[in-house]
Amino acid sequence: MLKKIKEKYATADNTIDAIVDVGLLIFDILSSPILIVMRIVRHYIKKWIKQFIKTFLKKLYRKVYQEK
């Protein structure tokens, strides 16, 4: 039975398609945890940058307009 399946589906196109599909599946599995971590890190960095810019602008505003 295995020999029949092998003879029927073992063409170059099917083999290449199977290898590419398995490669893409492995790449998705291995890269997903990294992407999740990167999204979390990017979120906090973005939040930190926004807070830094707001604080800087508020201090600058106070310095310029409070001194008069």
C-alpha positions, 0 to 999 in steps of 0.5 A: 500500500505504501509503495502504491502511494509512493508511486502515485504521488512521488513526482518532482512537483509533489516532492518540492511542494511538500518540502516547501510546505513543511519548510513554511510550517516549521518557519511559522512555528519557530518564528511565532514566539519571537514575533509575540515577544517583539510585539510586546517589546515594541508596545512598551518601547512605543509607550515609553517614547510617547511618555518621554516626548510628552514629559519633555514637551511639558517641561519645555512649555513650562520653562518657556512660558513660566519664566515670563 
